Amino acid sequence: MIQRIQTVYLLLVALLTGVLPFWLHLWTEDSGTPVYARDEMAVSIAFYAAALLAVISILRFKIRKSQFILNRFNILLQLFLLGFFVYRALNLSGGTAVSEKGIGMLIPVFSIVLLVLANRAIKKDEDLVKSVDRLR
């Protein structure tokens, strides 16, 4: 289970979406207060759901097709978060002196990349198993 590369990718996704959004601020309000994921209920639930999907996908290592489908659903969830952050960033007033967008808005981008890498590794494992089955 842990010796497979997709498990490492999924563990990174779980840590990235389960821990970082609550330490890094997502954006700064007009009053100057930073907004974290815990301040927005829908964003918080989406990040927790993404982390939970990654952990469930790790635990379903024996059923690679189910793992692949869970990762695709997680990618859709991350795309939803990314779309929300892009919408939010376009509605924030942008200043040239101080940026009001936080680094936490990039978390879905990194998560999507790691999930795509995990899906490629899962596909490679599935192809390897199919090729061994043909030899039998």
C-alpha positions, 0 to 999 in steps of 0.5 A: 500500500504505502510502497506505491507512488500513488499512495504518496501522491494521495497522502500529499493531497490529504495533507495539502487539503486537510491542513494547509488551508487552515494555516495559510490565508486565502485572501484579505478582506477590505478591512485588512483581516486575512480570511482562512478556510475556517472562516468560510463554511462552504470552503472549509467543508470542500477542503475537508471533503477533498482530504477525506476523499484522498484518505478513502482513496488511499484505503481502497488500494486493492480496488484500483478502479474505485480508487481511480473514480474517487480521484476523478471526483476529487479532481472535480471538487478541486476544480470547483474550489479553484473556480470559486477562488478565481471568482473571488479573486476577480471580485477582490479589489487589486492593489499594486502596493499590497496584494490581497490574494493569499497563497492559499488560493493555489492549494487546489492547483497543486492538489489537481496536479498531484491527483492527476499524477496519482491517476496516471500511476494507478492506470500504470498499475492497472495496465501492468496487472492486465499484462501479467494476466494475459501471460497466464 
